[in-house]
Every structure is written in structure tokens, then in C-alpha cells.
Amino acid sequence: MDRPSAESIAAQVRQALAEDLGDGDLTAALVPSQTEVQARVVVRENAVLCGSDWFAEVFQQLDPAVSLAWSARDGDRLQAGQEVCELRGKARPILSGERTALNFLQTLSGTASLAGRYVAAVSDTSATILDTRKTIPGLRLAQKYAVRCGGASNHRVGLFDAILIKENHIRAAGSISDALQAASRTAGEGVMIEVEVEGLDQLSEALAAGARRILLDNFDIAALREAVACNAGRACLEASGGVNLDSVRGIAQTGVDFISVGQLTKDVSATDFSMLFELTEQPTRL
């Protein structure tokens, strides 16, 4: 699966280190400069790994001499207690980078792990789990990569790569038909056009206007089933709104094509990782 560019990862890490280190790590300076350590990163719960490139970039920027050896790759399923990475190098840069590196790893693995649970919940159905734009500011590409690591798929990246006509767009344009016609005139080749509907009457209007992808906003299970029957395969249908792990399988079983889940990226529960240190060289002087 494609990662964000190296330049993007480096910029995110640079910003994260700047907000943590400021003018320097006052506590790490207490450790003798030549002290060498070996450190192990262990996961404390079952999870999907994501964020190894961000983790590694932290130490690349602090001290390229720090070596990392991974025993798992992004997208791998981890078991509680499993070691995922070993680090060797000077104590100071490893201490200074520990929290920032783990922050990336725990956040992106948390996103990937939740995506994996949603994908498992709709197994044996035809529905595809999608993310949304409800991402942590500055980490959109990283989180969308994490969603893919968990086995789910991405919706549009931003406002620039697809058209999603929502309630206020429809009101401003005048009608669903008018909004779809305007979208058809302005969309470039290959740009997805999707329209949101809030009831079966709007679904019929969208289908009559030639919509090929329709978002069913906050439809209950009965309404979703009716929408699928009314659609009769004419457009791709996406269910959205109020989706959680308890409801997602029932939604998938109605026959919709996609289910978008804001929770994947906005309600992130960080995966529990620990970094454990061992001295490899006794300290001599500051």
C-alpha cells in the first residue's frame, strides 16, 4: 500500500519534534553524552501496526546513527506483548525522540486497528468501509494511509479531488438536479460526483437526475433496504451517519455498496506501546 511521500512524513515529524523539543531536551541532557542504549518497542494489546516510517523518521532527524530493526511491518496484525522494533544508539536522541515517535505509532496504529475491526464486522457482505474528512488536522494523509493498513478504503482526500453535493450545496444551487448539472459541467475527467440525500423522495429525484453515486444520510435500516430496492442497481449507494461497530453489520446486510465511518479517524483510541531501555555502555561523564 502506498505511503505518503517521504517529504510529507519528514515535514510532519519536523513539526512534531519542534513543538516537543523547543530549544532542547533539558532532561536528556542529564544523561552522559556517550551513553549507549538498546531499546525495545513492545505492543501491549492486539492491534494493526501503522506508522513505522514516522517512527523511524524521528530518529533519522535526531541522530541518523540510531539503528532500528523492525520485526513487523505496517498492516501486520500484532499480538499483545509482541516486540515490534529494536533500537540501538546514543541514549540522548533516543530519549528525546521516544514520546514523539510513540505518538505517531500509537495514533496511526489506533486508526489502522479500528479500521480493521470495522472491516471484520462486515466480512462476507459486499459493503466496503470508507473513511471521511473527519481527520486530525495535519495528519490527513497519514490517517488515510492508516485506514488502508487496516484493510478499509479511502473516500475523497479533500475538497479538491471529488465532488460531494451536500444539503447546503443543494439549497444554494436550487435543487438536486441543478446541483448535479452544475457538477457535470465543472468536473474534470475521472472526478467522482456524489450527491447526499436525506430521504426516499430525494433519492428518487437524484436517480431521475442521473446520479451515479448517492450518499444516504442517516437512513435507518428499513429505509436503507427500501433505498436499495428503489435504486435497483442504477447507482452506487453509500450509507453514512451514526455508524458504529454495533450497527455496521446490519447496515452492510441491507445491500449498500459503501459505508463511510467518521469514527475511523476522529475518535482515535491510541494503541498501547511501550519503549523499554537497556544500557549497553556504562555512563562516564556528562
C-alpha positions in Angstrom: 0.0 0.0 0.0 1.3 3.4 -0.9 2.6 5.6 1.9 2.6 9.4 1.9 5.7 10.9 0.4 9.0 10.9 2.3 8.8 14.7 2.2 5.3 14.8 3.8 6.4 12.4 6.5 9.6 14.4 7.2 7.6 17.6 7.5 5.1 16.2 9.9 7.9 14.8 12.1 9.9 18.0 11.9 6.8 19.9 13.2 6.1 17.4 15.9 9.7 17.5 17.2 9.8 21.3 17.2 6.7 21.5 19.4 8.2 19.0 21.9 11.9 19.9 21.9 11.8 23.6 21.5 15.3 24.9 22.3 16.4 21.5 23.6 15.7 18.5 25.8 16.5 19.6 29.3 16.1 16.2 30.9 18.0 14.2 28.3 21.0 16.5 28.9 21.4 14.9 32.4 22.5 11.7 30.7 26.2 11.4 29.7 26.5 12.2 26.0 28.3 9.0 25.1 25.9 6.6 26.9 24.7 3.9 24.5 21.4 2.1 24.9 19.4 -0.7 23.4 15.6 -0.2 23.4 12.7 -2.4 22.6 9.2 -1.3 21.5 6.5 -3.7 22.7 2.8 -3.5 21.9 0.5 -4.1 25.0 -2.7 -5.0 23.1 -3.8 -6.7 19.9 -3.5 -4.2 17.1 -2.7 -3.5 13.5 0.7 -1.8 13.1 1.0 1.5 11.3 3.4 4.4 11.5 6.8 2.8 11.2 8.1 5.4 8.7 7.1 8.3 11.0 8.7 6.5 14.0 11.9 5.9 12.1 12.0 9.5 10.7 12.0 10.9 14.3 15.4 9.2 15.0 16.7 10.0 11.5 16.2 13.6 12.2 17.6 13.5 15.7 20.6 11.2 15.1 21.0 9.2 11.8 23.4 6.8 13.7 20.5 5.4 15.7 19.7 1.9 14.2 16.3 0.4 14.0 15.4 -3.3 13.3 11.7 -4.0 12.8 10.1 -7.4 13.4 6.7 -6.3 11.9 5.6 -4.2 9.0 2.7 -1.7 8.6 -0.5 -3.6 8.1 0.6 -6.6 10.2 -1.7 -7.9 12.9 0.1 -7.7 16.3 -0.5 -9.8 19.4 -0.3 -8.2 22.9 3.2 -8.5 24.3 4.8 -8.7 20.8 8.1 -6.9 20.2 7.8 -4.8 17.0 11.1 -2.8 16.9 14.6 -2.7 18.4 16.7 0.5 18.6 20.4 0.9 19.3 22.3 4.1 19.6 23.1 7.1 21.9 20.8 7.5 24.8 20.1 11.2 24.4 18.5 11.2 20.9 16.5 8.1 21.7 15.2 9.6 24.9 14.4 12.9 23.2 12.6 11.1 20.4 10.8 8.5 22.4 7.5 10.3 23.0 7.2 11.9 19.6 7.9 8.5 17.8 5.5 6.6 20.0 2.8 9.3 19.5 2.9 8.7 15.7 3.0 4.9 16.2 0.1 4.8 18.7 -2.1 7.2 16.8 -1.7 5.6 13.4 -1.9 2.1 14.7 -5.0 3.0 16.6 -6.6 4.2 13.4 -5.5 1.1 11.5 -6.7 -1.2 14.3 -10.2 0.4 14.4 -10.4 0.2 10.6 -9.6 -3.5 10.8 -12.4 -4.1 13.3 -14.9 -2.4 11.0 -13.7 -4.5 8.0 -14.0 -7.7 10.1 -17.5 -6.7 11.2 -18.8 -6.5 7.6 -17.0 -9.6 6.3 -19.0 -11.8 4.0 -21.0 -8.8 2.8 -20.5 -6.7 -0.3 -20.0 -3.5 1.6 -16.8 -1.5 1.6 -15.8 0.5 4.6 -14.7 4.1 3.8 -13.1 6.9 5.9 -14.2 10.6 5.8 -12.5 14.0 6.0 -13.0 14.0 9.8 -9.3 13.7 10.4 -6.7 15.1 12.9 -5.6 18.4 11.3 -2.2 18.0 9.7 -2.4 14.2 9.7 -4.9 13.5 7.0 -2.7 11.7 4.6 -1.1 9.7 7.4 -4.5 8.7 8.8 -5.9 7.8 5.4 -2.8 5.6 4.9 -3.5 4.0 8.3 -7.1 3.3 7.2 -5.7 1.4 4.2 -3.3 -0.5 6.5 -6.4 -1.7 8.4 -8.0 -3.0 5.3 -10.6 -0.3 4.7 -10.6 2.2 1.8 -10.4 5.9 1.4 -13.2 8.3 0.4 -12.0 11.6 -1.2 -8.8 13.0 0.2 -10.1 16.6 0.3 -12.3 19.1 -1.4 -10.0 19.1 -4.5 -10.3 15.5 -5.8 -14.0 14.7 -5.8 -17.4 16.4 -5.7 -19.8 15.6 -2.8 -23.0 17.6 -3.1 -24.4 18.0 0.4 -27.6 19.6 1.8 -26.3 23.2 1.8 -24.9 22.8 -1.7 -28.3 21.6 -2.9 -30.1 24.6 -1.3 -27.6 27.1 -2.7 -27.8 25.5 -6.2 -31.6 25.4 -6.1 -32.3 21.6 -6.4 -30.6 18.2 -6.7 -31.0 18.3 -10.4 -29.5 21.8 -10.7 -26.5 20.8 -8.5 -25.9 17.7 -10.5 -26.0 19.5 -13.8 -23.5 22.1 -12.5 -21.2 19.4 -11.2 -21.3 17.6 -14.6 -20.3 20.8 -16.3 -17.4 21.6 -14.0 -16.0 18.2 -13.0 -12.8 17.1 -14.7 -12.4 13.7 -16.3 -12.5 10.9 -13.8 -13.7 13.1 -10.9 -16.2 11.4 -8.8 -19.6 13.1 -8.4 -21.7 12.1 -5.4 -24.9 13.6 -4.0 -26.2 13.3 -0.5 -29.9 12.6 0.0 -31.9 12.7 3.3 -35.0 10.6 2.3 -36.5 8.3 -0.3 -38.1 11.3 -2.2 -34.7 12.9 -2.6 -33.3 9.5 -3.7 -35.9 9.3 -6.5 -35.1 12.8 -7.5 -31.3 12.1 -7.6 -31.8 8.9 -9.7 -34.1 10.8 -12.1 -31.4 13.4 -12.5 -28.9 10.7 -13.5 -26.9 10.4 -10.2 -24.4 7.6 -10.3 -23.3 7.7 -6.7 -25.6 8.6 -3.8 -24.9 9.1 -0.1 -27.8 8.0 2.1 -27.6 10.3 5.1 -28.8 8.9 8.4 -31.2 6.4 6.9 -32.4 3.7 9.3 -32.2 0.0 8.4 -35.7 -0.2 7.0 -35.1 2.9 4.9 -31.8 1.6 3.7 -33.4 -1.6 2.5 -36.1 0.4 0.7 -33.5 2.6 -0.9 -31.5 -0.4 -2.2 -34.7 -1.8 -3.7 -35.7 1.5 -5.2 -32.2 2.0 -6.7 -32.3 -1.4 -8.4 -28.6 -1.2 -9.1 -28.7 2.1 -11.0 -26.3 4.0 -8.7 -23.7 3.1 -6.1 -25.1 3.7 -2.7 -23.2 4.8 0.4 -24.6 4.8 3.9 -23.4 7.4 6.3 -24.3 8.8 9.7 -24.5 7.2 13.1 -22.4 4.2 12.1 -20.7 2.2 14.9 -19.4 -1.3 15.5 -22.7 -2.4 16.8 -24.7 -1.2 13.8 -22.3 -1.6 10.9 -23.0 -5.2 10.0 -26.8 -4.6 9.9 -26.2 -1.7 7.6 -23.9 -3.8 5.4 -26.6 -6.5 5.1 -29.1 -4.1 3.5 -27.0 -4.3 0.3 -25.4 -0.8 0.2 -22.1 -0.6 -1.6 -20.2 1.6 0.8 -20.4 2.6 4.5 -18.5 5.8 5.5 -17.4 5.9 9.1 -16.2 9.2 10.6 -15.2 7.3 13.8 -12.2 5.7 12.0 -10.2 8.9 12.1 -11.9 11.3 14.6 -12.4 9.1 17.6 -8.9 7.5 17.8 -8.1 5.3 20.7 -4.3 5.1 20.8 -2.7 1.7 20.7 -0.7 1.0 23.8 3.1 0.7 23.0 6.0 0.8 25.4 9.7 1.5 24.9 12.0 -0.4 27.2 15.6 0.6 27.7 18.7 -1.3 28.5 22.2 0.2 28.9 24.8 -1.2 26.5 27.6 1.1 27.7 28.0 2.5 31.2 28.0 6.3 31.6 31.3 8.0 32.2 30.8 11.8 32.1 28.3 14.5 31.1 
